[in-house]
Amino acid sequence: MIIGGGDGSILSVVEDMIKYGCSTDNVTFGIIPLGTGNDFSNCMGWGFTHLPDLIGENLINLKK
């Protein structure tokens, strides 16, 4: 499962999975750190990337 967002987005997805009875045991989460604070990204050592640097000029990096 790919989650684009930050701590709140990750928590929301996991909470909804639990709420609707989906097991998280066999799920691999991929995180695209687009949250406003990027606390999860920083804790994992991925660092902080400004959104314009991440998506590139004219969305070139996002399209790649």
PDBQT receptor file of N, H, CA, C and O in Angstrom, charges set to zero:
ATOM      1  N   MET A   1       0.853  -1.158   0.000  1.00  0.00    +0.000 N 
ATOM      2  CA  MET A   1       0.000   0.000   0.000  1.00  0.00    +0.000 C 
ATOM      3  C   MET A   1       0.902   1.224   0.000  1.00  0.00    +0.000 C 
ATOM      4  O   MET A   1       1.824   1.326   0.810  1.00  0.00    +0.000 OA
ATOM      5  N   ILE A   2       0.637   2.139  -0.897  1.00  0.00    +0.000 N 
ATOM      6  H   ILE A   2      -0.111   2.056  -1.554  1.00  0.00    +0.000 HD
ATOM      7  CA  ILE A   2       1.405   3.377  -0.972  1.00  0.00    +0.000 C 
ATOM      8  C   ILE A   2       0.573   4.491  -0.349  1.00  0.00    +0.000 C 
ATOM      9  O   ILE A   2      -0.589   4.694  -0.702  1.00  0.00    +0.000 OA
ATOM     10  N   ILE A   3       1.196   5.210   0.589  1.00  0.00    +0.000 N 
ATOM     11  H   ILE A   3       2.140   5.045   0.875  1.00  0.00    +0.000 HD
ATOM     12  CA  ILE A   3       0.521   6.320   1.253  1.00  0.00    +0.000 C 
ATOM     13  C   ILE A   3       1.325   7.584   0.982  1.00  0.00    +0.000 C 
ATOM     14  O   ILE A   3       2.499   7.670   1.341  1.00  0.00    +0.000 OA
ATOM     15  N   GLY A   4       0.700   8.549   0.357  1.00  0.00    +0.000 N 
ATOM     16  H   GLY A   4      -0.254   8.479   0.066  1.00  0.00    +0.000 HD
ATOM     17  CA  GLY A   4       1.324   9.856   0.139  1.00  0.00    +0.000 C 
ATOM     18  C   GLY A   4       0.795  10.812   1.179  1.00  0.00    +0.000 C 
ATOM     19  O   GLY A   4      -0.389  11.148   1.169  1.00  0.00    +0.000 OA
ATOM     20  N   GLY A   5       1.646  11.252   2.071  1.00  0.00    +0.000 N 
ATOM     21  H   GLY A   5       2.608  10.979   2.080  1.00  0.00    +0.000 HD
ATOM     22  CA  GLY A   5       1.215  12.156   3.132  1.00  0.00    +0.000 C 
ATOM     23  C   GLY A   5       2.193  12.129   4.272  1.00  0.00    +0.000 C 
ATOM     24  O   GLY A   5       3.372  11.824   4.095  1.00  0.00    +0.000 OA
ATOM     25  N   GLY A   6       1.707  12.444   5.420  1.00  0.00    +0.000 N 
ATOM     26  H   GLY A   6       0.749  12.692   5.565  1.00  0.00    +0.000 HD
ATOM     27  CA  GLY A   6       2.555  12.490   6.603  1.00  0.00    +0.000 C 
ATOM     28  C   GLY A   6       2.007  11.611   7.707  1.00  0.00    +0.000 C 
ATOM     29  O   GLY A   6       1.264  10.661   7.461  1.00  0.00    +0.000 OA
ATOM     30  N   ASP A   7       2.385  11.944   8.919  1.00  0.00    +0.000 N 
ATOM     31  H   ASP A   7       2.989  12.715   9.119  1.00  0.00    +0.000 HD
ATOM     32  CA  ASP A   7       1.996  11.142  10.079  1.00  0.00    +0.000 C 
ATOM     33  C   ASP A   7       0.485  10.947  10.151  1.00  0.00    +0.000 C 
ATOM     34  O   ASP A   7       0.010   9.840  10.405  1.00  0.00    +0.000 OA
ATOM     35  N   GLY A   8      -0.259  12.007   9.931  1.00  0.00    +0.000 N 
ATOM     36  H   GLY A   8       0.126  12.907   9.725  1.00  0.00    +0.000 HD
ATOM     37  CA  GLY A   8      -1.719  11.932  10.014  1.00  0.00    +0.000 C 
ATOM     38  C   GLY A   8      -2.304  11.019   8.955  1.00  0.00    +0.000 C 
ATOM     39  O   GLY A   8      -3.244  10.272   9.228  1.00  0.00    +0.000 OA
ATOM     40  N   SER A   9      -1.762  11.071   7.757  1.00  0.00    +0.000 N 
ATOM     41  H   SER A   9      -0.999  11.678   7.535  1.00  0.00    +0.000 HD
ATOM     42  CA  SER A   9      -2.251  10.214   6.668  1.00  0.00    +0.000 C 
ATOM     43  C   SER A   9      -1.967   8.749   6.963  1.00  0.00    +0.000 C 
ATOM     44  O   SER A   9      -2.825   7.891   6.755  1.00  0.00    +0.000 OA
ATOM     45  N   ILE A  10      -0.770   8.466   7.445  1.00  0.00    +0.000 N 
ATOM     46  H   ILE A  10      -0.074   9.163   7.614  1.00  0.00    +0.000 HD
ATOM     47  CA  ILE A  10      -0.395   7.086   7.773  1.00  0.00    +0.000 C 
ATOM     48  C   ILE A  10      -1.303   6.553   8.875  1.00  0.00    +0.000 C 
ATOM     49  O   ILE A  10      -1.848   5.455   8.767  1.00  0.00    +0.000 OA
ATOM     50  N   LEU A  11      -1.460   7.333   9.926  1.00  0.00    +0.000 N 
ATOM     51  H   LEU A  11      -1.017   8.226  10.014  1.00  0.00    +0.000 HD
ATOM     52  CA  LEU A  11      -2.307   6.929  11.043  1.00  0.00    +0.000 C 
ATOM     53  C   LEU A  11      -3.743   6.718  10.588  1.00  0.00    +0.000 C 
ATOM     54  O   LEU A  11      -4.381   5.749  11.000  1.00  0.00    +0.000 OA
ATOM     55  N   SER A  12      -4.256   7.596   9.756  1.00  0.00    +0.000 N 
ATOM     56  H   SER A  12      -3.737   8.383   9.422  1.00  0.00    +0.000 HD
ATOM     57  CA  SER A  12      -5.627   7.500   9.276  1.00  0.00    +0.000 C 
ATOM     58  C   SER A  12      -5.848   6.209   8.483  1.00  0.00    +0.000 C 
ATOM     59  O   SER A  12      -6.864   5.537   8.664  1.00  0.00    +0.000 OA
ATOM     60  N   VAL A  13      -4.908   5.864   7.612  1.00  0.00    +0.000 N 
ATOM     61  H   VAL A  13      -4.083   6.410   7.465  1.00  0.00    +0.000 HD
ATOM     62  CA  VAL A  13      -5.040   4.652   6.808  1.00  0.00    +0.000 C 
ATOM     63  C   VAL A  13      -5.032   3.413   7.700  1.00  0.00    +0.000 C 
ATOM     64  O   VAL A  13      -5.870   2.525   7.543  1.00  0.00    +0.000 OA
ATOM     65  N   VAL A  14      -4.087   3.355   8.633  1.00  0.00    +0.000 N 
ATOM     66  H   VAL A  14      -3.407   4.077   8.761  1.00  0.00    +0.000 HD
ATOM     67  CA  VAL A  14      -3.997   2.199   9.527  1.00  0.00    +0.000 C 
ATOM     68  C   VAL A  14      -5.250   2.094  10.404  1.00  0.00    +0.000 C 
ATOM     69  O   VAL A  14      -5.786   1.003  10.596  1.00  0.00    +0.000 OA
ATOM     70  N   GLU A  15      -5.712   3.230  10.933  1.00  0.00    +0.000 N 
ATOM     71  H   GLU A  15      -5.277   4.117  10.777  1.00  0.00    +0.000 HD
ATOM     72  CA  GLU A  15      -6.928   3.211  11.749  1.00  0.00    +0.000 C 
ATOM     73  C   GLU A  15      -8.130   2.731  10.949  1.00  0.00    +0.000 C 
ATOM     74  O   GLU A  15      -8.941   1.955  11.457  1.00  0.00    +0.000 OA
ATOM     75  N   ASP A  16      -8.255   3.182   9.702  1.00  0.00    +0.000 N 
ATOM     76  H   ASP A  16      -7.597   3.811   9.290  1.00  0.00    +0.000 HD
ATOM     77  CA  ASP A  16      -9.378   2.747   8.867  1.00  0.00    +0.000 C 
ATOM     78  C   ASP A  16      -9.284   1.256   8.543  1.00  0.00    +0.000 C 
ATOM     79  O   ASP A  16     -10.300   0.562   8.507  1.00  0.00    +0.000 OA
ATOM     80  N   MET A  17      -8.076   0.768   8.309  1.00  0.00    +0.000 N 
ATOM     81  H   MET A  17      -7.250   1.332   8.338  1.00  0.00    +0.000 HD
ATOM     82  CA  MET A  17      -7.917  -0.664   8.049  1.00  0.00    +0.000 C 
ATOM     83  C   MET A  17      -8.394  -1.481   9.250  1.00  0.00    +0.000 C 
ATOM     84  O   MET A  17      -9.091  -2.484   9.095  1.00  0.00    +0.000 OA
ATOM     85  N   ILE A  18      -8.011  -1.040  10.440  1.00  0.00    +0.000 N 
ATOM     86  H   ILE A  18      -7.444  -0.225  10.566  1.00  0.00    +0.000 HD
ATOM     87  CA  ILE A  18      -8.425  -1.735  11.662  1.00  0.00    +0.000 C 
ATOM     88  C   ILE A  18      -9.933  -1.606  11.858  1.00  0.00    +0.000 C 
ATOM     89  O   ILE A  18     -10.605  -2.578  12.204  1.00  0.00    +0.000 OA
ATOM     90  N   LYS A  19     -10.461  -0.407  11.635  1.00  0.00    +0.000 N 
ATOM     91  H   LYS A  19      -9.915   0.382  11.353  1.00  0.00    +0.000 HD
ATOM     92  CA  LYS A  19     -11.889  -0.146  11.802  1.00  0.00    +0.000 C 
ATOM     93  C   LYS A  19     -12.742  -1.060  10.921  1.00  0.00    +0.000 C 
ATOM     94  O   LYS A  19     -13.796  -1.532  11.349  1.00  0.00    +0.000 OA
ATOM     95  N   TYR A  20     -12.286  -1.308   9.691  1.00  0.00    +0.000 N 
ATOM     96  H   TYR A  20     -11.431  -0.924   9.343  1.00  0.00    +0.000 HD
ATOM     97  CA  TYR A  20     -13.058  -2.112   8.750  1.00  0.00    +0.000 C 
ATOM     98  C   TYR A  20     -12.622  -3.578   8.714  1.00  0.00    +0.000 C 
ATOM     99  O   TYR A  20     -13.003  -4.327   7.815  1.00  0.00    +0.000 OA
ATOM    100  N   GLY A  21     -11.816  -3.978   9.705  1.00  0.00    +0.000 N 
ATOM    101  H   GLY A  21     -11.506  -3.369  10.435  1.00  0.00    +0.000 HD
ATOM    102  CA  GLY A  21     -11.457  -5.385   9.850  1.00  0.00    +0.000 C 
ATOM    103  C   GLY A  21     -10.393  -5.890   8.895  1.00  0.00    +0.000 C 
ATOM    104  O   GLY A  21     -10.254  -7.099   8.709  1.00  0.00    +0.000 OA
ATOM    105  N   CYS A  22      -9.638  -4.985   8.287  1.00  0.00    +0.000 N 
ATOM    106  H   CYS A  22      -9.751  -4.003   8.439  1.00  0.00    +0.000 HD
ATOM    107  CA  CYS A  22      -8.557  -5.400   7.390  1.00  0.00    +0.000 C 
ATOM    108  C   CYS A  22      -7.315  -5.700   8.218  1.00  0.00    +0.000 C 
ATOM    109  O   CYS A  22      -6.918  -4.899   9.065  1.00  0.00    +0.000 OA
ATOM    110  N   SER A  23      -6.715  -6.828   7.978  1.00  0.00    +0.000 N 
ATOM    111  H   SER A  23      -7.037  -7.479   7.290  1.00  0.00    +0.000 HD
ATOM    112  CA  SER A  23      -5.502  -7.192   8.698  1.00  0.00    +0.000 C 
ATOM    113  C   SER A  23      -4.315  -6.408   8.132  1.00  0.00    +0.000 C 
ATOM    114  O   SER A  23      -4.161  -6.293   6.916  1.00  0.00    +0.000 OA
ATOM    115  N   THR A  24      -3.488  -5.877   9.016  1.00  0.00    +0.000 N 
ATOM    116  H   THR A  24      -3.613  -5.971  10.004  1.00  0.00    +0.000 HD
ATOM    117  CA  THR A  24      -2.277  -5.176   8.585  1.00  0.00    +0.000 C 
ATOM    118  C   THR A  24      -1.062  -6.100   8.628  1.00  0.00    +0.000 C 
ATOM    119  O   THR A  24       0.057  -5.668   8.352  1.00  0.00    +0.000 OA
ATOM    120  N   ASP A  25      -1.277  -7.375   8.976  1.00  0.00    +0.000 N 
ATOM    121  H   ASP A  25      -2.186  -7.726   9.200  1.00  0.00    +0.000 HD
ATOM    122  CA  ASP A  25      -0.172  -8.317   9.130  1.00  0.00    +0.000 C 
ATOM    123  C   ASP A  25       0.595  -8.570   7.836  1.00  0.00    +0.000 C 
ATOM    124  O   ASP A  25       1.817  -8.712   7.859  1.00  0.00    +0.000 OA
ATOM    125  N   ASN A  26      -0.098  -8.627   6.728  1.00  0.00    +0.000 N 
ATOM    126  H   ASN A  26      -1.092  -8.512   6.709  1.00  0.00    +0.000 HD
ATOM    127  CA  ASN A  26       0.539  -8.958   5.453  1.00  0.00    +0.000 C 
ATOM    128  C   ASN A  26       0.593  -7.783   4.491  1.00  0.00    +0.000 C 
ATOM    129  O   ASN A  26       0.659  -7.970   3.276  1.00  0.00    +0.000 OA
ATOM    130  N   VAL A  27       0.567  -6.580   5.031  1.00  0.00    +0.000 N 
ATOM    131  H   VAL A  27       0.514  -6.427   6.018  1.00  0.00    +0.000 HD
ATOM    132  CA  VAL A  27       0.580  -5.383   4.198  1.00  0.00    +0.000 C 
ATOM    133  C   VAL A  27       1.955  -4.726   4.305  1.00  0.00    +0.000 C 
ATOM    134  O   VAL A  27       2.480  -4.522   5.400  1.00  0.00    +0.000 OA
ATOM    135  N   THR A  28       2.514  -4.405   3.167  1.00  0.00    +0.000 N 
ATOM    136  H   THR A  28       2.088  -4.570   2.277  1.00  0.00    +0.000 HD
ATOM    137  CA  THR A  28       3.751  -3.630   3.130  1.00  0.00    +0.000 C 
ATOM    138  C   THR A  28       3.362  -2.197   2.802  1.00  0.00    +0.000 C 
ATOM    139  O   THR A  28       2.700  -1.932   1.798  1.00  0.00    +0.000 OA
ATOM    140  N   PHE A  29       3.780  -1.281   3.660  1.00  0.00    +0.000 N 
ATOM    141  H   PHE A  29       4.318  -1.496   4.475  1.00  0.00    +0.000 HD
ATOM    142  CA  PHE A  29       3.448   0.124   3.457  1.00  0.00    +0.000 C 
ATOM    143  C   PHE A  29       4.620   0.830   2.789  1.00  0.00    +0.000 C 
ATOM    144  O   PHE A  29       5.769   0.697   3.210  1.00  0.00    +0.000 OA
ATOM    145  N   GLY A  30       4.309   1.573   1.755  1.00  0.00    +0.000 N 
ATOM    146  H   GLY A  30       3.376   1.681   1.413  1.00  0.00    +0.000 HD
ATOM    147  CA  GLY A  30       5.283   2.453   1.114  1.00  0.00    +0.000 C 
ATOM    148  C   GLY A  30       4.847   3.878   1.404  1.00  0.00    +0.000 C 
ATOM    149  O   GLY A  30       3.696   4.244   1.166  1.00  0.00    +0.000 OA
ATOM    150  N   ILE A  31       5.760   4.672   1.914  1.00  0.00    +0.000 N 
ATOM    151  H   ILE A  31       6.695   4.375   2.108  1.00  0.00    +0.000 HD
ATOM    152  CA  ILE A  31       5.422   6.036   2.320  1.00  0.00    +0.000 C 
ATOM    153  C   ILE A  31       6.065   7.041   1.371  1.00  0.00    +0.000 C 
ATOM    154  O   ILE A  31       7.273   7.005   1.138  1.00  0.00    +0.000 OA
ATOM    155  N   ILE A  32       5.247   7.935   0.828  1.00  0.00    +0.000 N 
ATOM    156  H   ILE A  32       4.265   7.964   1.017  1.00  0.00    +0.000 HD
ATOM    157  CA  ILE A  32       5.756   9.078   0.079  1.00  0.00    +0.000 C 
ATOM    158  C   ILE A  32       5.600  10.267   1.017  1.00  0.00    +0.000 C 
ATOM    159  O   ILE A  32       4.485  10.740   1.232  1.00  0.00    +0.000 OA
ATOM    160  N   PRO A  33       6.714  10.761   1.584  1.00  0.00    +0.000 N 
ATOM    161  CA  PRO A  33       6.640  11.776   2.644  1.00  0.00    +0.000 C 
ATOM    162  C   PRO A  33       6.226  13.152   2.132  1.00  0.00    +0.000 C 
ATOM    163  O   PRO A  33       7.074  13.997   1.847  1.00  0.00    +0.000 OA
ATOM    164  N   LEU A  34       4.915  13.368   2.017  1.00  0.00    +0.000 N 
ATOM    165  H   LEU A  34       4.227  12.681   2.249  1.00  0.00    +0.000 HD
ATOM    166  CA  LEU A  34       4.387  14.645   1.544  1.00  0.00    +0.000 C 
ATOM    167  C   LEU A  34       3.673  15.425   2.639  1.00  0.00    +0.000 C 
ATOM    168  O   LEU A  34       2.980  16.401   2.351  1.00  0.00    +0.000 OA
ATOM    169  N   GLY A  35       3.833  15.007   3.890  1.00  0.00    +0.000 N 
ATOM    170  H   GLY A  35       4.396  14.214   4.124  1.00  0.00    +0.000 HD
ATOM    171  CA  GLY A  35       3.173  15.692   4.992  1.00  0.00    +0.000 C 
ATOM    172  C   GLY A  35       3.775  17.065   5.242  1.00  0.00    +0.000 C 
ATOM    173  O   GLY A  35       4.877  17.366   4.785  1.00  0.00    +0.000 OA
ATOM    174  N   THR A  36       3.042  17.888   5.967  1.00  0.00    +0.000 N 
ATOM    175  H   THR A  36       2.146  17.643   6.338  1.00  0.00    +0.000 HD
ATOM    176  CA  THR A  36       3.503  19.255   6.216  1.00  0.00    +0.000 C 
ATOM    177  C   THR A  36       4.707  19.300   7.138  1.00  0.00    +0.000 C 
ATOM    178  O   THR A  36       5.577  20.156   6.975  1.00  0.00    +0.000 OA
ATOM    179  N   GLY A  37       4.773  18.382   8.115  1.00  0.00    +0.000 N 
ATOM    180  H   GLY A  37       4.067  17.687   8.247  1.00  0.00    +0.000 HD
ATOM    181  CA  GLY A  37       5.905  18.382   9.039  1.00  0.00    +0.000 C 
ATOM    182  C   GLY A  37       6.933  17.313   8.722  1.00  0.00    +0.000 C 
ATOM    183  O   GLY A  37       8.099  17.431   9.098  1.00  0.00    +0.000 OA
ATOM    184  N   ASN A  38       6.500  16.271   8.029  1.00  0.00    +0.000 N 
ATOM    185  H   ASN A  38       5.552  16.176   7.724  1.00  0.00    +0.000 HD
ATOM    186  CA  ASN A  38       7.364  15.150   7.667  1.00  0.00    +0.000 C 
ATOM    187  C   ASN A  38       8.085  14.546   8.859  1.00  0.00    +0.000 C 
ATOM    188  O   ASN A  38       9.239  14.135   8.739  1.00  0.00    +0.000 OA
ATOM    189  N   ASP A  39       7.416  14.485  10.017  1.00  0.00    +0.000 N 
ATOM    190  H   ASP A  39       6.479  14.818  10.114  1.00  0.00    +0.000 HD
ATOM    191  CA  ASP A  39       8.030  13.911  11.217  1.00  0.00    +0.000 C 
ATOM    192  C   ASP A  39       8.414  12.453  10.999  1.00  0.00    +0.000 C 
ATOM    193  O   ASP A  39       9.498  12.031  11.403  1.00  0.00    +0.000 OA
ATOM    194  N   PHE A  40       7.536  11.679  10.365  1.00  0.00    +0.000 N 
ATOM    195  H   PHE A  40       6.655  12.021  10.038  1.00  0.00    +0.000 HD
ATOM    196  CA  PHE A  40       7.836  10.270  10.122  1.00  0.00    +0.000 C 
ATOM    197  C   PHE A  40       9.068  10.138   9.232  1.00  0.00    +0.000 C 
ATOM    198  O   PHE A  40       9.955   9.327   9.500  1.00  0.00    +0.000 OA
ATOM    199  N   SER A  41       9.113  10.931   8.186  1.00  0.00    +0.000 N 
ATOM    200  H   SER A  41       8.393  11.589   7.968  1.00  0.00    +0.000 HD
ATOM    201  CA  SER A  41      10.251  10.913   7.269  1.00  0.00    +0.000 C 
ATOM    202  C   SER A  41      11.550  11.252   7.993  1.00  0.00    +0.000 C 
ATOM    203  O   SER A  41      12.573  10.601   7.784  1.00  0.00    +0.000 OA
ATOM    204  N   ASN A  42      11.505  12.257   8.830  1.00  0.00    +0.000 N 
ATOM    205  H   ASN A  42      10.674  12.786   9.000  1.00  0.00    +0.000 HD
ATOM    206  CA  ASN A  42      12.705  12.654   9.563  1.00  0.00    +0.000 C 
ATOM    207  C   ASN A  42      13.135  11.589  10.571  1.00  0.00    +0.000 C 
ATOM    208  O   ASN A  42      14.328  11.328  10.727  1.00  0.00    +0.000 OA
ATOM    209  N   CYS A  43      12.170  10.975  11.252  1.00  0.00    +0.000 N 
ATOM    210  H   CYS A  43      11.201  11.187  11.126  1.00  0.00    +0.000 HD
ATOM    211  CA  CYS A  43      12.492   9.911  12.215  1.00  0.00    +0.000 C 
ATOM    212  C   CYS A  43      13.121   8.706  11.537  1.00  0.00    +0.000 C 
ATOM    213  O   CYS A  43      13.974   8.037  12.120  1.00  0.00    +0.000 OA
ATOM    214  N   MET A  44      12.706   8.425  10.312  1.00  0.00    +0.000 N 
ATOM    215  H   MET A  44      12.013   8.968   9.838  1.00  0.00    +0.000 HD
ATOM    216  CA  MET A  44      13.239   7.280   9.578  1.00  0.00    +0.000 C 
ATOM    217  C   MET A  44      14.576   7.599   8.915  1.00  0.00    +0.000 C 
ATOM    218  O   MET A  44      15.198   6.728   8.308  1.00  0.00    +0.000 OA
ATOM    219  N   GLY A  45      15.014   8.859   9.036  1.00  0.00    +0.000 N 
ATOM    220  H   GLY A  45      14.509   9.566   9.530  1.00  0.00    +0.000 HD
ATOM    221  CA  GLY A  45      16.293   9.246   8.452  1.00  0.00    +0.000 C 
ATOM    222  C   GLY A  45      16.227   9.564   6.970  1.00  0.00    +0.000 C 
ATOM    223  O   GLY A  45      17.253   9.677   6.298  1.00  0.00    +0.000 OA
ATOM    224  N   TRP A  46      14.993   9.707   6.464  1.00  0.00    +0.000 N 
ATOM    225  H   TRP A  46      14.160   9.615   7.009  1.00  0.00    +0.000 HD
ATOM    226  CA  TRP A  46      14.840  10.014   5.048  1.00  0.00    +0.000 C 
ATOM    227  C   TRP A  46      15.047  11.493   4.762  1.00  0.00    +0.000 C 
ATOM    228  O   TRP A  46      15.287  11.886   3.620  1.00  0.00    +0.000 OA
ATOM    229  N   GLY A  47      14.953  12.306   5.800  1.00  0.00    +0.000 N 
ATOM    230  H   GLY A  47      14.758  11.987   6.727  1.00  0.00    +0.000 HD
ATOM    231  CA  GLY A  47      15.147  13.740   5.633  1.00  0.00    +0.000 C 
ATOM    232  C   GLY A  47      13.906  14.451   5.148  1.00  0.00    +0.000 C 
ATOM    233  O   GLY A  47      12.864  13.840   4.912  1.00  0.00    +0.000 OA
ATOM    234  N   PHE A  48      14.039  15.742   5.007  1.00  0.00    +0.000 N 
ATOM    235  H   PHE A  48      14.886  16.239   5.198  1.00  0.00    +0.000 HD
ATOM    236  CA  PHE A  48      12.927  16.589   4.571  1.00  0.00    +0.000 C 
ATOM    237  C   PHE A  48      13.189  17.055   3.149  1.00  0.00    +0.000 C 
ATOM    238  O   PHE A  48      14.279  17.538   2.842  1.00  0.00    +0.000 OA
ATOM    239  N   THR A  49      12.214  16.917   2.295  1.00  0.00    +0.000 N 
ATOM    240  H   THR A  49      11.328  16.525   2.544  1.00  0.00    +0.000 HD
ATOM    241  CA  THR A  49      12.313  17.388   0.919  1.00  0.00    +0.000 C 
ATOM    242  C   THR A  49      11.182  18.359   0.673  1.00  0.00    +0.000 C 
ATOM    243  O   THR A  49      10.020  18.048   0.934  1.00  0.00    +0.000 OA
ATOM    244  N   HIS A  50      11.514  19.518   0.178  1.00  0.00    +0.000 N 
ATOM    245  H   HIS A  50      12.458  19.769  -0.034  1.00  0.00    +0.000 HD
ATOM    246  CA  HIS A  50      10.478  20.476  -0.171  1.00  0.00    +0.000 C 
ATOM    247  C   HIS A  50       9.710  19.948  -1.371  1.00  0.00    +0.000 C 
ATOM    248  O   HIS A  50      10.300  19.379  -2.290  1.00  0.00    +0.000 OA
ATOM    249  N   LEU A  51       8.420  20.130  -1.365  1.00  0.00    +0.000 N 
ATOM    250  H   LEU A  51       7.940  20.591  -0.619  1.00  0.00    +0.000 HD
ATOM    251  CA  LEU A  51       7.571  19.595  -2.419  1.00  0.00    +0.000 C 
ATOM    252  C   LEU A  51       8.044  19.985  -3.822  1.00  0.00    +0.000 C 
ATOM    253  O   LEU A  51       8.059  19.126  -4.703  1.00  0.00    +0.000 OA
ATOM    254  N   PRO A  52       8.434  21.250  -4.070  1.00  0.00    +0.000 N 
ATOM    255  CA  PRO A  52       8.907  21.573  -5.422  1.00  0.00    +0.000 C 
ATOM    256  C   PRO A  52      10.132  20.749  -5.829  1.00  0.00    +0.000 C 
ATOM    257  O   PRO A  52      10.278  20.406  -7.002  1.00  0.00    +0.000 OA
ATOM    258  N   ASP A  53      11.013  20.429  -4.878  1.00  0.00    +0.000 N 
ATOM    259  H   ASP A  53      10.894  20.708  -3.925  1.00  0.00    +0.000 HD
ATOM    260  CA  ASP A  53      12.172  19.604  -5.193  1.00  0.00    +0.000 C 
ATOM    261  C   ASP A  53      11.758  18.167  -5.485  1.00  0.00    +0.000 C 
ATOM    262  O   ASP A  53      12.362  17.498  -6.323  1.00  0.00    +0.000 OA
ATOM    263  N   LEU A  54      10.732  17.702  -4.796  1.00  0.00    +0.000 N 
ATOM    264  H   LEU A  54      10.241  18.246  -4.115  1.00  0.00    +0.000 HD
ATOM    265  CA  LEU A  54      10.275  16.328  -4.945  1.00  0.00    +0.000 C 
ATOM    266  C   LEU A  54       9.587  16.105  -6.285  1.00  0.00    +0.000 C 
ATOM    267  O   LEU A  54       9.853  15.111  -6.960  1.00  0.00    +0.000 OA
ATOM    268  N   ILE A  55       8.705  17.019  -6.675  1.00  0.00    +0.000 N 
ATOM    269  H   ILE A  55       8.488  17.827  -6.127  1.00  0.00    +0.000 HD
ATOM    270  CA  ILE A  55       7.945  16.805  -7.911  1.00  0.00    +0.000 C 
ATOM    271  C   ILE A  55       8.642  17.403  -9.134  1.00  0.00    +0.000 C 
ATOM    272  O   ILE A  55       8.335  17.026 -10.265  1.00  0.00    +0.000 OA
ATOM    273  N   GLY A  56       9.571  18.326  -8.917  1.00  0.00    +0.000 N 
ATOM    274  H   GLY A  56       9.820  18.632  -7.998  1.00  0.00    +0.000 HD
ATOM    275  CA  GLY A  56      10.327  18.908 -10.019  1.00  0.00    +0.000 C 
ATOM    276  C   GLY A  56       9.564  19.976 -10.779  1.00  0.00    +0.000 C 
ATOM    277  O   GLY A  56       8.346  20.110 -10.659  1.00  0.00    +0.000 OA
ATOM    278  N   GLU A  57      10.314  20.724 -11.559  1.00  0.00    +0.000 N 
ATOM    279  H   GLU A  57      11.303  20.615 -11.656  1.00  0.00    +0.000 HD
ATOM    280  CA  GLU A  57       9.718  21.778 -12.364  1.00  0.00    +0.000 C 
ATOM    281  C   GLU A  57       8.796  21.161 -13.410  1.00  0.00    +0.000 C 
ATOM    282  O   GLU A  57       9.169  20.199 -14.082  1.00  0.00    +0.000 OA
ATOM    283  N   ASN A  58       7.608  21.708 -13.545  1.00  0.00    +0.000 N 
ATOM    284  H   ASN A  58       7.306  22.489 -12.999  1.00  0.00    +0.000 HD
ATOM    285  CA  ASN A  58       6.586  21.194 -14.463  1.00  0.00    +0.000 C 
ATOM    286  C   ASN A  58       6.254  19.721 -14.195  1.00  0.00    +0.000 C 
ATOM    287  O   ASN A  58       5.899  18.976 -15.108  1.00  0.00    +0.000 OA
ATOM    288  N   LEU A  59       6.376  19.321 -12.933  1.00  0.00    +0.000 N 
ATOM    289  H   LEU A  59       6.664  19.926 -12.191  1.00  0.00    +0.000 HD
ATOM    290  CA  LEU A  59       6.039  17.956 -12.478  1.00  0.00    +0.000 C 
ATOM    291  C   LEU A  59       6.923  16.876 -13.096  1.00  0.00    +0.000 C 
ATOM    292  O   LEU A  59       6.527  15.710 -13.118  1.00  0.00    +0.000 OA
ATOM    293  N   ILE A  60       8.103  17.226 -13.597  1.00  0.00    +0.000 N 
ATOM    294  H   ILE A  60       8.424  18.173 -13.580  1.00  0.00    +0.000 HD
ATOM    295  CA  ILE A  60       8.962  16.285 -14.314  1.00  0.00    +0.000 C 
ATOM    296  C   ILE A  60       9.342  15.071 -13.450  1.00  0.00    +0.000 C 
ATOM    297  O   ILE A  60       9.316  13.942 -13.940  1.00  0.00    +0.000 OA
ATOM    298  N   ASN A  61       9.694  15.285 -12.178  1.00  0.00    +0.000 N 
ATOM    299  H   ASN A  61       9.715  16.202 -11.780  1.00  0.00    +0.000 HD
ATOM    300  CA  ASN A  61      10.075  14.159 -11.313  1.00  0.00    +0.000 C 
ATOM    301  C   ASN A  61       8.878  13.283 -10.996  1.00  0.00    +0.000 C 
ATOM    302  O   ASN A  61       9.004  12.062 -10.913  1.00  0.00    +0.000 OA
ATOM    303  N   LEU A  62       7.717  13.900 -10.818  1.00  0.00    +0.000 N 
ATOM    304  H   LEU A  62       7.615  14.893 -10.886  1.00  0.00    +0.000 HD
ATOM    305  CA  LEU A  62       6.505  13.147 -10.525  1.00  0.00    +0.000 C 
ATOM    306  C   LEU A  62       6.131  12.272 -11.727  1.00  0.00    +0.000 C 
ATOM    307  O   LEU A  62       5.716  11.126 -11.553  1.00  0.00    +0.000 OA
ATOM    308  N   LYS A  63       6.274  12.802 -12.929  1.00  0.00    +0.000 N 
ATOM    309  H   LYS A  63       6.611  13.733 -13.070  1.00  0.00    +0.000 HD
ATOM    310  CA  LYS A  63       5.946  12.039 -14.135  1.00  0.00    +0.000 C 
ATOM    311  C   LYS A  63       6.892  10.865 -14.330  1.00  0.00    +0.000 C 
ATOM    312  O   LYS A  63       6.490   9.816 -14.834  1.00  0.00    +0.000 OA
ATOM    313  N   LYS A  64       8.161  11.042 -13.928  1.00  0.00    +0.000 N 
ATOM    314  H   LYS A  64       8.487  11.895 -13.519  1.00  0.00    +0.000 HD
ATOM    315  CA  LYS A  64       9.131   9.938 -14.048  1.00  0.00    +0.000 C 
ATOM    316  C   LYS A  64       8.720   8.803 -13.156  1.00  0.00    +0.000 C 
ATOM    317  O   LYS A  64       9.399   7.778 -13.108  1.00  0.00    +0.000 OA
TER     318      LYS A  64
